[in-house]
Amino acid sequence: MTKNKRFNIDTICVQGGWQPENGGPRQLPIYQSTTFKYDSTEQMARLFDLEESGYFYSRLSNPTNDAVAGKICQLEGGHAAMLTSSGQSANLFAILNLCQSGDHFVCSNAIYGGTYNLFSVTLKKWGIDLTFVPINATVEEISAAVQPNTKLVFAETVTNPTVEILDIEVFAKAAHLNGIPLVVDNTFPTPVNCRPIEWGADIVVHSTTKYLDGHAATVGGCIVDGGHFDWEAHPERFASLVEPDPSYHGLSYTKAFGKDAFIVKATAQLMRDLGSAQSPHNAFILNLGMETLHLRMQRHCENALKVATFLEQHPKVAWVNYAGLPSSPYHELAKKYMPKGICGVVSFGLKGERQDAVTFMDKLELISIVTHVADLQSCILHPASHSHRQMTDEQLLEVGIKPDLIRLSVGIEDGNDLLEDIEQALN
Ligand SMILES: *Cc1c(COP(=O)(O)O)cnc(C)c1O
């Protein structure tokens, strides 16, 4: 792939990232090495001082991981990117790179359960506070939640498990009016279906564990910086990026690294100190998965629309939420931000009691009950009985999850086989 030409998404899925040299290996090599050799102590010292770029220890960076992060960066139309050991660590690092104890951020209330715990329990214990706003909040409502110590706005582009769609431009506008960046979790649509940076998002995070890997084989995460946010325009608010870092002899990330400042700081400071590096072997598997991402997403969306359409007209089904359906309140937003399709996840409820969901799921034969979501095999989860079983119906409703909500992650099997399985279980 020639560096300068901008290729289409499908081509980047197949060939982005690793670029073999003449006579070099065609497939991405796994640099299964903790460390890298140098001839002089002086060069090694320059690497430690961030005066020269190069690999020296795989907790900070590794060539295999960099090639894979490079592919995701190209897919998102970003400027710089890094892999992390999980989606949780990607979200954690994105926040910690901007917030310290005493700081605050604004967050959409429709977010993944694991992110909710991280933000509202663990980060609070560490002195980082947040204010939730509805996913449908207006620019004024989001702005009203911003305080002098607010460092960012966070949201999911397509929410897990409720599959609601974010109005990215509204959140970006509110963030920018207040001089702070918008960080979005783009795990569910993937860059094949939605590229949030083009709509104003500044930082994009992923749980690569889901569709990007796609085969339920590796846990991983990624952070992509669009490179557009001007940290130096707000030097007091973003002092940790602009002002000297004592752990690097008083270096300023923005002055030394310009548009790379955010990712360099997250690598050189957070990854150095907290060590949530992805294994190069996992990065290799993630890359194999991404080579077919564009084909898989197409089939996921086709099958999900088929399943959602079937469920919607079934007499035992109370409601269906899939923004691909014209009846969905999110249909227009989905058409705008993700015209090729949304993702394979559909949520719905059955008529009857909380228990009826469990009976239905136990009768499924092809679709399996697992905690995972967004990989090529169809699977199903009832949050009220599984991931959120400690919560009462009232608590579930507070976080926007109806007690009867069933999350169906539609895979890439034959769509008719899936319909048959659902139909026999409903009957
Ligand atoms: C799964 C998920 C995460 C957490 O990712 P892990 O890789 O499981 O740590 C974060 N955000 C969203 C939207 C997810 O679906």
Ligand as a Chemical Component Dictionary entry (heavy atoms), coordinates in Angstrom:
data_LIG
# 
_chem_comp.id                   LIG 
_chem_comp.type                 NON-POLYMER 
_chem_comp.pdbx_formal_charge   0 
_chem_comp.three_letter_code    LIG 
# 
loop_
_chem_comp_atom.comp_id 
_chem_comp_atom.atom_id 
_chem_comp_atom.alt_atom_id 
_chem_comp_atom.type_symbol 
_chem_comp_atom.charge 
_chem_comp_atom.model_Cartn_x 
_chem_comp_atom.model_Cartn_y 
_chem_comp_atom.model_Cartn_z 
_chem_comp_atom.pdbx_ordinal 
LIG C1 C1 C 0 -16.824 -5.014 25.951 1  
LIG C2 C2 C 0 -16.858 -3.566 25.959 2  
LIG C3 C3 C 0 -15.919 -2.819 26.693 3  
LIG C4 C4 C 0 -14.880 -3.476 27.562 4  
LIG O1 O1 O 0 -13.967 -4.158 26.775 5  
LIG P1 P1 P 0 -13.108 -5.424 27.274 6  
LIG O2 O2 O 0 -12.281 -5.723 26.075 7  
LIG O3 O3 O 0 -14.069 -6.503 27.653 8  
LIG O4 O4 O 0 -12.295 -4.964 28.431 9  
LIG C5 C5 C 0 -15.993 -1.451 26.615 10 
LIG N1 N1 N 0 -16.928 -0.828 25.877 11 
LIG C6 C6 C 0 -17.848 -1.518 25.159 12 
LIG C7 C7 C 0 -18.867 -0.781 24.346 13 
LIG C8 C8 C 0 -17.850 -2.896 25.175 14 
LIG O5 O5 O 0 -18.768 -3.576 24.463 15 
# 
loop_
_chem_comp_bond.comp_id 
_chem_comp_bond.atom_id_1 
_chem_comp_bond.atom_id_2 
_chem_comp_bond.value_order 
_chem_comp_bond.pdbx_ordinal 
LIG C1 C2 SING 1  
LIG C2 C3 SING 2  
LIG C2 C8 DOUB 3  
LIG C3 C4 SING 4  
LIG C3 C5 DOUB 5  
LIG C4 O1 SING 6  
LIG O1 P1 SING 7  
LIG P1 O2 DOUB 8  
LIG P1 O3 SING 9  
LIG P1 O4 SING 10 
LIG C5 N1 SING 11 
LIG N1 C6 DOUB 12 
LIG C6 C7 SING 13 
LIG C6 C8 SING 14 
LIG C8 O5 SING 15 
# 
